[in-house]
C-alpha cells in the first residue's frame, strides 16, 4: 500500500480586518503576516476590509495570524 505525500497541507482563509485605510496599512499587514512560518500568501484588500491568507496549519495557527495582525495595530473581526 503506497502513501501519497502530496505536499504540505494548505488552508485558505479570509479575515475581516478593520482599521485599514491606505497602502501603508496593506503593506504593514502583509509584512507582519508573511514573516510567520508556514504562510504562503497574504493579500490585504483595503477597500473591502479583508485579508486573504494561505497557510500551512501544521506550522502556524490561525490565532497566531490574528495576533500578528492585531500586533500591527489592526482589529480582526469575527
LOKE-896565 format. One line per 4 residues: their letters; for each residue x, y, z of N, C-alpha, C, O. Coordinates in steps of 0.001 Angstrom, whole numbers, always signed. Example, Ala and Ser with C-alpha at 12.3 -4.5 7.8 and 13.67 -1.06 7.14 Angstrom:
<recs>
AS	+13190/-5690/+7800/+12300/-4500/+7800/+13200/-3300/+7800/+14236/-3319/+8465 ~ +12850/-2250/+7080/+13670/-1060/+7140/+12900/+30/+7870/+13409/+1138/+8039;
</recs>
This chain:
<recs>
XXXX	+838/-1181/+0/+0/+0/+0/+884/+1245/+0/+1734/+1405/+876 ~ +687/+2114/-967/+1532/+3313/-1041/+852/+4484/-336/-373/+4603/-308 ~ +1676/+5321/+217/+1174/+6521/+894/+1414/+7720/-8/+2518/+7919/-513 ~ +389/+8501/-202/+517/+9695/-1037/+1088/+10830/-205/+508/+11231/+804;
XXXX	+2218/+11334/-636/+2769/+12524/+5/+2589/+13653/-1001/+3463/+13924/-1824 ~ +1448/+14293/-913/+1062/+15271/-1929/+1487/+16694/-1573/+874/+17651/-2046 ~ +2501/+16849/-765/+2968/+18181/-411/+2290/+18681/+849/+1471/+17980/+1443 ~ +2627/+19875/+1251/+2093/+20412/+2504/+590/+20665/+2433/+42/+20970/+1373;
XXXX	-46/+20532/+3559/-1466/+20860/+3669/-1564/+22382/+3667/-735/+23072/+4260 ~ -2584/+22890/+2997/-2728/+24339/+2969/-4156/+24714/+3315/-5105/+24074/+2864 ~ -4298/+25745/+4112/-5619/+26286/+4416/-5702/+27682/+3834/-4732/+28439/+3866 ~ -6856/+28014/+3307/-7107/+29363/+2804/-8177/+29982/+3680/-9200/+29357/+3961;
XXXX	-7941/+31213/+4111/-8897/+31888/+4970/-8978/+33362/+4571/-7994/+33947/+4118 ~ -10150/+33947/+4742/-10321/+35387/+4538/-10765/+35966/+5868/-11783/+35559/+6426 ~ -9990/+36924/+6372/-10317/+37571/+7642/-10860/+38967/+7379/-10402/+39657/+6468 ~ -11831/+39380/+8174/-12332/+40751/+8127/-11485/+41569/+9092/-11397/+41254/+10279;
XXXX	-10863/+42625/+8569/-9949/+43430/+9375/-10368/+44887/+9290/-10525/+45433/+8198 ~ -10549/+45514/+10445/-10901/+46936/+10447/-9673/+47770/+10786/-8745/+47304/+11447 ~ -9689/+48997/+10323/-8595/+49920/+10606/-7672/+50143/+9421/-6782/+50991/+9488 ~ -7865/+49397/+8334/-7034/+49602/+7146/-7590/+50771/+6345/-8796/+50850/+6111;
XXXX	-6710/+51680/+5923/-7209/+52823/+5165/-6327/+53222/+3992/-6728/+54067/+3192 ~ -5134/+52642/+3864/-4224/+53109/+2813/-3224/+52022/+2430/-3239/+50922/+2982 ~ -2364/+52349/+1482/-1347/+51397/+1017/-389/+51013/+2143/+102/+49885/+2186 ~ -122/+51952/+3053/+755/+51630/+4185/+134/+50526/+5051/+831/+49618/+5506;
XXXX	-1183/+50616/+5272/-1882/+49598/+6069/-1750/+48234/+5395/-1457/+47230/+6044 ~ -1970/+48218/+4091/-1873/+46986/+3306/-489/+46367/+3487/-371/+45173/+3762 ~ +560/+47180/+3333/+1930/+46683/+3433/+2240/+46222/+4849/+2906/+45203/+5031 ~ +1774/+46947/+5844/+2048/+46592/+7242/+1459/+45224/+7580/+2122/+44402/+8212;
XXXX	+229/+44981/+7164/-419/+43695/+7443/+250/+42581/+6657/+559/+41527/+7213 ~ +475/+42805/+5370/+1082/+41766/+4547/+2474/+41391/+5060/+2843/+40216/+5064 ~ +3242/+42390/+5492/+4591/+42124/+6002/+4541/+41360/+7319/+5268/+40383/+7499 ~ +3684/+41800/+8244/+3660/+41164/+9562/+3153/+39725/+9506/+3574/+38895/+10311;
XXXX	+2260/+39418/+8571/+1745/+38052/+8455/+2682/+37177/+7624/+2875/+36004/+7944 ~ +3263/+37732/+6564/+4084/+36914/+5659/+5356/+36389/+6315/+5920/+35402/+5845 ~ +5824/+37031/+7398/+7037/+36545/+8065/+6778/+35342/+8968/+7722/+34720/+9456 ~ +5505/+35008/+9194/+5190/+33847/+10026/+5545/+32560/+9287/+5395/+32492/+8067;
XXXX	+6015/+31539/+10006/+6338/+30273/+9349/+5078/+29618/+8797/+4038/+29613/+9455 ~ +5167/+29073/+7604/+4033/+28359/+7036/+3060/+29214/+6248/+2148/+28676/+5621 ~ +3227/+30539/+6261/+2328/+31405/+5495/+2867/+31500/+4068/+4007/+31914/+3853 ~ +2037/+31112/+3092/+2495/+31128/+1702/+1961/+32314/+908/+2548/+32696/-105;
XXXX	+845/+32903/+1361/+289/+34040/+629/-496/+34935/+1571/-1249/+34453/+2417 ~ -318/+36232/+1423/-1113/+37212/+2173/-1477/+38323/+1203/-607/+38887/+539 ~ -2752/+38634/+1124/-3176/+39732/+275/-4246/+40528/+997/-5344/+40032/+1249 ~ -3911/+41771/+1327/-4861/+42640/+2018/-5621/+43479/+991/-5036/+44011/+48;
XXXX	-6925/+43586/+1192/-7795/+44382/+321/-8353/+45522/+1179/-9336/+45352/+1901 ~ -7708/+46677/+1084/-8048/+47813/+1946/-9497/+48238/+1794/-10188/+48433/+2794 ~ -9977/+48389/+545/-11347/+48873/+313/-12389/+47932/+897/-13416/+48377/+1408 ~ -12125/+46618/+822/-13087/+45631/+1309/-12929/+45323/+2791/-13819/+44727/+3397;
XXXX	-11795/+45726/+3386/-11541/+45391/+4783/-11313/+43900/+4978/-11678/+43338/+6011 ~ -10703/+43258/+3975/-10477/+41815/+4045/-9011/+41486/+3790/-8307/+42201/+3078 ~ -8570/+40379/+4394/-7213/+39888/+4169/-7316/+38404/+3814/-7833/+37605/+4595 ~ -6817/+38045/+2627/-6786/+36650/+2180/-5433/+36057/+2565/-4387/+36648/+2293;
XXXX	-5461/+34890/+3196/-4237/+34258/+3671/-4253/+32777/+3315/-5261/+32097/+3505 ~ -3132/+32281/+2799/-2932/+30845/+2595/-1809/+30435/+3534/-757/+31073/+3572 ~ -2039/+29358/+4296/-1039/+28948/+5274/-1085/+27449/+5524/-2059/+26775/+5189 ~ -19/+26948/+6117/+95/+25541/+6490/-273/+25440/+7970/+498/+25874/+8826;
XXXX	-1458/+24864/+8288/-1914/+24831/+9683/-1046/+23967/+10601/-1179/+24034/+11823 ~ -158/+23155/+10017/+740/+22369/+10878/+1940/+23209/+11320/+2696/+22805/+12204 ~ +2110/+24385/+10697/+3253/+25241/+11040/+2860/+26539/+11734/+3665/+27114/+12467 ~ +1638/+27007/+11516/+1198/+28263/+12138/-309/+28166/+12365/-1038/+27618/+11538;
XXXX	-769/+28705/+13501/-2199/+28648/+13800/-2899/+29921/+13340/-2276/+30969/+13171 ~ -4201/+29804/+13144/-4993/+30969/+12780/-4906/+32022/+13889/-4915/+33221/+13612 ~ -4823/+31572/+15137/-4694/+32511/+16259/-3402/+33326/+16155/-3393/+34525/+16434 ~ -2302/+32657/+15747/-1032/+33377/+15584/-1135/+34423/+14471/-578/+35515/+14580;
XXXX	-1847/+34076/+13409/-2029/+35014/+12298/-2846/+36219/+12756/-2497/+37363/+12466 ~ -3939/+35950/+13476/-4761/+37053/+14004/-3946/+37938/+14935/-4063/+39163/+14891 ~ -3114/+37318/+15786/-2286/+38080/+16723/-1307/+38974/+15972/-1079/+40111/+16383 ~ -723/+38484/+14878/+215/+39280/+14086/-481/+40512/+13508/+93/+41600/+13481;
XXXX	-1723/+40335/+13046/-2481/+41468/+12502/-2797/+42465/+13616/-2671/+43674/+13424 ~ -3205/+41961/+14770/-3528/+42843/+15899/-2278/+43551/+16419/-2330/+44721/+16797 ~ -1154/+42829/+16436/+103/+43451/+16878/+532/+44572/+15915/+1227/+45506/+16317 ~ +114/+44475/+14650/+426/+45518/+13676/-492/+46728/+13841/-296/+47756/+13192;
XXXX	-1506/+46598/+14722/-2370/+47746/+15017/-3751/+47708/+14393/-4418/+48740/+14315 ~ -4198/+46537/+13946/-5498/+46416/+13289/-6370/+45426/+14041/-5864/+44576/+14774 ~ -7678/+45534/+13860/-8621/+44674/+14557/-9167/+43606/+13630/-9653/+43908/+12540 ~ -9086/+42348/+14069/-9670/+41237/+13322/-11091/+41046/+13840/-11309/+40861/+15038;
XX	-12060/+41094/+12915/-13474/+40943/+13274/-13869/+39481/+13114/-13485/+38836/+12138 ~ -14632/+38956/+14064/-15111/+37584/+13926/-16435/+37546/+13197/-16994/+36470/+12988;
</recs>
